[in-house]
């Protein structure tokens, strides 16, 4: 696998360098080396969402984040776990990618474009994709995540707790947490936990199945 | 890894952050089950993560080695600019000029009294020739 070491022109963190303490590069490299299979699974599942809109193929965002960490271009704050730090780095890179693409000329999606951009060997999908589904997903990529999820909830047949699920989605998008979130939906904590697990499964299923640009 | 609070939420919607936290909070078995239900291959996720990790760490080691080589070469270039190797002829001339002058006794070998033996002189010349001595500013 060929990797280019990209020039990093970003500030290391949004907070002042004097406000945080950081672990050494070798400690971060050791954490990368000790990454477990389960941690890799989670980071790849998260990368699938974060990479949307960046123009990167699958695994590229993950690889770029790890490379910057291993080279010391991103420093690991002492007050976060390594996995949380890794996600922060991926988010930072993805955020810059998305901003950069907004200022560039965008390519209009059509069926032929989707066909040409389709990855011939998608190691992440166990089923074959049809062109129509890919076209729909490409259109989804341009819409706010909230709209996509709400529409998907509406499309599901026999979805129990539909109203509560939609309230949960909107509450999470409004950054409601804890009691505020429970009150907004009208549920207790155990019901909230059940709804969140169910929503996680729905969101993983809806967005995205493999990565398409 | 439950209840991990991401320290920096940078320009992403809160729903995306909630989605990320939900994945982090899920058990590996729950996540694998969700991925399978979505038609995804969790083994491919894991395999790719570990393969990319190995590739990236190898790449970073090579990059650091190359950087170290460049830094060392640059140091050698900068440090050799003021170094002048001395040869035996020059060393002999320098010693002769010392001996011809009224040199203090401390410069002579104590065991030989007031004079250095020929062997001592040769040894001193060899030692001076082996040293890379920084040339004092303004001197010939």
Interface residues (C-beta under 8 A of the other chain):
Chain A: X1 X3 X5 X13 X14 X15 X29 X32 X33 X35 X37 X38 X39 X40 X41 X42 X43 X44 X45 X46 X49 X50 X58 X59 X62 X63 X66 X67 X70 X71 X77 X79 X80 X81 X83 X84 X87 X88 X91 X92 X95 X98 X99 X123 X124 X125 X126 X127 X144 X145 X146 X149 X169 X172 X173 X174 X175 X196 X197 X199 X200 X201 X203 X204 X205 X209 X210
Chain B: X1 X4 X5 X6 X7 X8 X10 X11 X12 X13 X14 X15 X16 X18 X19 X20 X22 X23 X24 X26 X28 X30 X31 X32 X33 X34 X35 X36 X37 X38 X39 X40 X41 X42 X44 X45 X46 X47 X48 X49 X50 X51 X52 X53 X55 X56 X57 X59 X60 X63 X64
